Amino acid sequence: MRLLDARLDLHTGCNYRCVYCQNRPLPDKPSTAFPLDKLLQLLPILNKYCWSVFLSCGGEPTLHPQFHEIMRKHVPDLLSKTDVFLVTNGFKLDNDACAAIVESGITRVNISVDTLDAAIYGRLCGCAESALAVVLKNIDMLLKTRGHKKYPKLFLTSVAMKSTIEKMPDVCEYVAKSGLDGHRIQLMTPYDTVGMREEDIAGLADARAVFAQCKAILRKKGVVSDIPLSLGTKIESTLRETSFLKNKIEYLTTSMKKFFTAAQKNGCRLAGQLIHIDACGNIEFCKHSITQPGNMFDGPDMELDKQVADTYSRMRKDKMRCCSGECPYLVTKAV
């Protein structure tokens, strides 16, 4: 059974500068696109060990100069057994990008929109206020391009924080009317970003009421919702999402592992499951782990298949269980 979940940065750069992004400030080295020749070596190995692959983590994948080729040809050819997810801010989803994504047959596209207030959107994303209208237009284009095809499922992802929580029901209304398949609302986690702790809504009294309103709006239209309201809500969304995944058993197994971990003190939500590969070739468990596999580009004789297999074996042993209490991935109190 393949229980590994990969995060692969097609590009380390981003056209946005989101204030809550854990990758700020940007590193001194210039942004990098994942080399195509290395990517073609890596994808079959991920297909072998991973039940899912997210084509982005810290960067914007549509910035890759060969994005259309990757989506049209290499993803369907080399990740045929894997549930593939694309995470994008949606700004560069032009006609050709939308067509390439639909032709790829990937499982899901997550488009990040935290608010429908253009001024707040611009401030949070570090972009022009007019960018929101472009993204919403592109979402409509992607919906029309997909038409009645089963894949990809199209989800909106929103980060709930003090700047967005009040008007989050407006975002849900948009999702319910737009034809999108689902809405995922995440709690803003301060991570290591400067000045964001005051945006944290954990423990905020009104948050639960807002999330309940969001849930009701989406349920009325039959939209899949993933909202941090309760364990029951999470289980419900997990079961609904299972219906359109290729690797249903693997998804349920990894979800059960997370639920089990959530019941334990200082349990890591990622241990034993997540592997992150950036466009520079660095492979890591998480940024807080002292045990790292290294770089896949080091040396011409790198046995990449063996390296990923070894990474998988060590992760399954939960080597990162006893990490610092300051780690943002350790289980924290629910809202």
C-alpha positions as CSV (number, residue, x, y, z in Angstrom):
1,M,0.0,0.0,0.0
2,R,1.3,3.4,-1.0
3,L,0.9,5.8,2.0
4,L,3.3,8.5,1.1
5,D,2.0,12.0,0.3
6,A,4.4,14.1,-1.8
7,R,4.6,17.9,-2.1
8,L,6.5,18.8,-5.3
9,D,7.4,22.4,-6.1
10,L,7.3,22.8,-9.9
11,H,8.6,26.3,-9.3
12,T,10.0,28.0,-6.1
13,G,8.9,31.4,-7.2
14,C,5.5,33.1,-6.9
15,N,3.8,36.1,-8.4
16,Y,2.1,36.9,-5.1
17,R,3.6,37.9,-1.8
18,C,1.0,36.6,0.7
19,V,1.6,38.1,4.1
20,Y,0.9,34.8,5.9
21,C,3.0,32.5,3.7
22,Q,5.5,30.5,5.6
23,N,8.0,30.9,2.7
24,R,8.4,34.6,3.4
25,P,10.8,36.2,3.3
26,L,12.0,34.9,0.0
27,P,15.4,33.1,0.0
28,D,18.4,34.9,-1.3
29,K,18.8,32.5,-4.1
30,P,16.7,33.2,-7.2
31,S,13.5,31.3,-7.8
32,T,13.9,28.1,-9.8
33,A,11.8,26.0,-12.1
34,F,12.1,22.2,-11.6
35,P,14.4,21.0,-14.4
36,L,12.4,18.9,-16.8
37,D,14.9,16.1,-17.2
38,K,15.1,15.7,-13.4
39,L,11.3,15.8,-13.2
40,L,10.9,13.0,-15.7
41,Q,13.2,10.9,-13.5
42,L,11.3,11.7,-10.4
43,L,7.7,11.3,-11.4
44,P,7.8,7.5,-12.1
45,I,9.3,7.0,-8.6
46,L,6.6,9.1,-7.0
47,N,4.1,7.1,-8.9
48,K,5.5,4.0,-7.3
49,Y,5.6,5.2,-3.7
50,C,3.0,7.9,-3.4
51,W,-0.8,7.7,-3.3
52,S,-0.9,11.5,-3.9
53,V,1.3,14.2,-5.3
54,F,0.6,17.9,-4.8
55,L,2.2,19.9,-7.7
56,S,3.1,22.9,-5.5
57,C,3.8,23.6,-2.0
58,G,5.7,26.9,-1.5
59,G,5.7,28.2,-5.1
60,E,3.2,28.9,-7.9
61,P,3.3,26.0,-10.4
62,T,1.9,27.9,-13.4
63,L,5.1,29.9,-13.5
64,H,7.0,26.9,-14.8
65,P,8.0,27.7,-18.4
66,Q,7.0,24.1,-19.5
67,F,3.8,24.0,-17.4
68,H,1.5,23.2,-20.3
69,E,3.8,20.3,-21.5
70,I,4.1,18.9,-18.0
71,M,0.3,18.9,-17.5
72,R,-0.7,17.6,-21.0
73,K,2.0,14.9,-21.5
74,H,4.1,14.0,-18.5
75,V,1.6,14.0,-15.6
76,P,-0.9,11.6,-17.3
77,D,2.0,9.4,-18.6
78,L,4.1,9.2,-15.5
79,L,1.6,9.7,-12.6
80,S,-1.1,7.4,-13.9
81,K,-1.6,5.6,-10.6
82,T,-1.5,8.7,-8.4
83,D,-4.0,11.2,-7.2
84,V,-2.6,14.5,-8.5
85,F,-3.5,17.8,-6.9
86,L,-2.6,21.3,-8.2
87,V,-2.5,24.2,-5.9
88,T,-2.6,27.7,-7.5
89,N,-3.5,31.3,-6.8
90,G,-5.3,31.2,-10.2
91,F,-3.9,34.4,-11.6
92,K,-2.2,32.8,-14.6
93,L,-5.0,30.3,-15.5
94,D,-5.4,31.6,-19.1
95,N,-7.2,29.6,-21.8
96,D,-4.2,27.4,-22.6
97,A,-3.4,26.7,-19.0
98,C,-7.1,25.7,-18.3
99,A,-7.1,23.4,-21.3
100,A,-3.8,21.8,-20.3
101,I,-5.1,21.2,-16.7
102,V,-8.4,19.6,-18.0
103,E,-6.5,17.4,-20.5
104,S,-4.2,16.2,-17.7
105,G,-7.0,14.4,-16.0
106,I,-5.6,15.2,-12.5
107,T,-7.8,14.6,-9.5
108,R,-8.3,18.1,-8.1
109,V,-7.3,21.8,-8.5
110,N,-7.2,23.9,-5.3
111,I,-7.5,27.6,-6.1
112,S,-6.6,30.0,-3.2
113,V,-9.1,32.8,-2.6
114,D,-9.4,34.0,1.0
115,T,-11.8,36.8,0.6
116,L,-14.0,38.5,-2.0
117,D,-13.1,42.0,-0.7
118,A,-10.6,43.3,-3.3
119,A,-8.9,45.6,-0.9
120,I,-8.3,42.9,1.7
121,Y,-7.3,40.4,-1.0
122,G,-4.7,42.8,-2.4
123,R,-3.3,43.5,1.1
124,L,-3.1,39.8,2.1
125,C,-1.8,38.6,-1.2
126,G,0.7,41.4,-1.8
127,C,-0.8,42.2,-5.2
128,A,-3.0,44.7,-7.0
129,E,-6.6,44.8,-5.9
130,S,-7.6,44.2,-9.5
131,A,-6.0,40.7,-9.3
132,L,-9.1,39.3,-7.6
133,A,-11.3,40.0,-10.6
134,V,-8.8,38.3,-12.8
135,V,-8.7,35.2,-10.6
136,L,-12.6,35.0,-10.5
137,K,-12.8,35.3,-14.2
138,N,-10.2,32.5,-14.6
139,I,-12.1,30.3,-12.3
140,D,-15.2,30.7,-14.5
141,M,-13.0,29.9,-17.5
142,L,-11.7,26.7,-15.9
143,L,-15.2,25.6,-15.0
144,K,-16.4,26.1,-18.6
145,T,-13.3,24.3,-20.0
146,R,-14.0,21.3,-17.8
147,G,-17.7,21.3,-18.7
148,H,-19.3,18.0,-17.8
149,K,-16.0,16.0,-17.4
150,K,-15.5,14.2,-14.2
151,Y,-12.0,15.5,-13.6
152,P,-10.5,17.6,-12.3
153,K,-12.6,18.4,-9.3
154,L,-12.4,22.2,-8.6
155,F,-12.1,23.4,-5.0
156,L,-11.6,26.8,-3.5
157,T,-9.2,27.1,-0.6
158,S,-9.6,29.9,1.9
159,V,-7.5,30.8,5.0
160,A,-9.6,31.9,7.9
161,M,-8.0,34.7,10.0
162,K,-9.2,37.8,11.7
163,S,-9.1,39.7,8.4
164,T,-11.2,37.2,6.6
165,I,-13.4,35.4,9.1
166,E,-16.3,37.9,9.2
167,K,-16.9,37.7,5.4
168,M,-16.1,34.0,5.0
169,P,-19.9,33.2,4.4
170,D,-19.7,35.5,1.3
171,V,-17.0,33.3,-0.1
172,C,-19.1,30.2,0.6
173,E,-22.1,31.8,-1.2
174,Y,-19.8,32.4,-4.2
175,V,-18.6,28.8,-4.1
176,A,-22.2,27.5,-3.8
177,K,-23.4,29.5,-6.8
178,S,-20.3,29.2,-9.1
179,G,-20.4,25.5,-9.8
180,L,-17.2,24.7,-7.9
181,D,-17.1,21.2,-6.4
182,G,-15.8,22.0,-2.9
183,H,-14.5,24.5,-0.5
184,R,-11.7,24.0,2.0
185,I,-11.3,26.5,4.8
186,Q,-8.0,26.3,6.8
187,L,-7.1,28.0,10.0
188,M,-4.3,30.5,9.6
189,T,-1.3,29.1,11.4
190,P,1.3,31.8,12.3
191,Y,4.3,29.6,11.4
192,D,7.4,31.7,11.4
193,T,5.9,34.8,9.7
194,V,6.4,38.2,11.3
195,G,3.4,40.0,12.6
196,M,0.8,37.3,11.9
197,R,0.0,36.1,15.4
198,E,-2.6,38.8,15.9
199,E,-4.4,37.2,12.9
200,D,-4.7,33.8,14.6
201,I,-8.4,33.0,15.4
202,A,-7.8,29.9,17.5
203,G,-10.1,30.3,20.5
204,L,-12.0,33.2,18.9
205,A,-15.6,32.9,20.3
206,D,-17.4,33.9,17.1
207,A,-15.4,31.6,14.8
208,R,-17.4,28.5,15.5
209,A,-20.7,30.3,14.7
210,V,-19.2,31.6,11.4
211,F,-18.0,28.1,10.4
212,A,-21.4,26.7,11.2
213,Q,-23.0,29.3,8.9
214,C,-20.5,28.4,6.2
215,K,-21.2,24.7,6.5
216,A,-25.0,25.4,6.2
217,I,-24.5,27.4,3.0
218,L,-22.4,24.8,1.3
219,R,-24.5,21.8,2.5
220,K,-27.7,23.5,1.0
221,K,-26.1,23.4,-2.5
222,G,-24.5,19.9,-2.0
223,V,-21.0,21.3,-2.2
224,V,-18.2,19.3,-0.5
225,S,-16.9,21.3,2.5
226,D,-13.8,20.8,4.6
227,I,-14.2,23.2,7.5
228,P,-12.4,23.0,10.9
229,L,-15.7,23.0,12.8
230,S,-15.6,19.6,14.6
231,L,-14.2,16.1,14.3
232,G,-17.6,15.0,12.9
233,T,-17.4,17.6,10.2
234,K,-13.9,16.5,9.2
235,I,-15.0,12.9,9.0
236,E,-17.9,13.8,6.9
237,S,-15.8,15.8,4.4
238,T,-13.2,12.9,4.3
239,L,-15.9,10.4,3.4
240,R,-17.3,12.7,0.7
241,E,-13.9,13.4,-0.8
242,T,-13.1,9.7,-0.9
243,S,-15.8,9.2,-3.6
244,F,-13.8,10.9,-6.3
245,L,-10.2,9.7,-5.4
246,K,-8.4,6.9,-7.2
247,N,-6.6,5.7,-4.1
248,K,-9.6,5.5,-1.7
249,I,-8.1,3.0,0.7
250,E,-4.8,4.9,1.0
251,Y,-6.6,8.2,1.6
252,L,-8.8,6.7,4.3
253,T,-5.8,5.0,5.9
254,T,-3.7,8.2,6.1
255,S,-6.8,10.2,7.3
256,M,-7.3,7.7,10.1
257,K,-3.6,8.1,11.1
258,K,-4.1,11.9,11.3
259,F,-7.3,11.4,13.4
260,F,-5.4,9.1,15.7
261,T,-2.5,11.5,16.0
262,A,-4.8,14.3,16.8
263,A,-5.9,12.5,19.9
264,Q,-2.3,12.3,21.2
265,K,-0.3,14.9,23.0
266,N,2.4,16.5,20.8
267,G,1.6,14.3,17.9
268,C,2.9,15.4,14.5
269,R,0.2,15.6,11.8
270,L,2.7,14.9,9.1
271,A,5.1,12.3,10.5
272,G,5.2,9.1,8.5
273,Q,3.3,10.5,5.5
274,L,4.7,13.7,4.0
275,I,7.7,14.2,1.8
276,H,8.6,17.6,0.3
277,I,10.7,18.0,-2.8
278,D,11.6,21.5,-3.9
279,A,12.7,22.7,-7.4
280,C,16.3,22.8,-6.2
281,G,16.2,19.0,-5.6
282,N,16.1,19.1,-1.8
283,I,14.1,16.3,-0.3
284,E,13.0,16.8,3.3
285,F,10.5,15.3,5.8
286,C,9.7,18.7,7.1
287,K,11.7,21.9,7.8
288,H,11.9,21.0,11.5
289,S,13.4,17.5,11.2
290,I,17.0,16.9,11.9
291,T,17.0,13.8,9.7
292,Q,16.9,14.7,6.0
293,P,17.4,12.5,2.9
294,G,19.5,15.1,1.1
295,N,19.4,16.4,-2.5
296,M,18.4,14.4,-5.5
297,F,20.7,16.4,-7.8
298,D,23.9,15.6,-5.8
299,G,26.2,13.5,-8.0
300,P,25.6,11.8,-11.4
301,D,25.3,8.4,-9.7
302,M,22.5,9.3,-7.3
303,E,20.3,6.2,-6.9
304,L,17.1,8.2,-6.7
305,D,14.7,5.2,-6.4
306,K,16.7,3.8,-3.5
307,Q,16.8,7.2,-1.8
308,V,13.1,7.7,-1.9
309,A,12.5,4.1,-0.7
310,D,14.8,4.8,2.2
311,T,13.0,8.0,2.9
312,Y,9.7,6.2,2.9
313,S,11.0,3.5,5.3
314,R,12.3,6.0,7.8
315,M,9.2,8.2,7.7
316,R,7.0,5.1,8.4
317,K,8.9,4.7,11.7
318,D,7.7,8.1,12.9
319,K,11.2,9.4,13.6
320,M,9.9,13.0,14.0
321,R,7.4,12.3,16.8
322,C,9.2,14.1,19.6
323,C,9.8,17.5,18.0
324,S,9.8,21.0,19.5
325,G,6.6,22.3,21.0
326,E,6.9,25.4,18.8
327,C,6.6,23.4,15.6
328,P,3.5,24.6,13.7
329,Y,2.6,21.1,12.6
330,L,2.1,19.7,16.1
331,V,-1.5,19.2,16.9
332,T,-3.0,22.3,18.5
333,K,-6.3,23.2,20.1
334,A,-9.3,23.4,17.8
335,V,-11.3,26.6,17.4
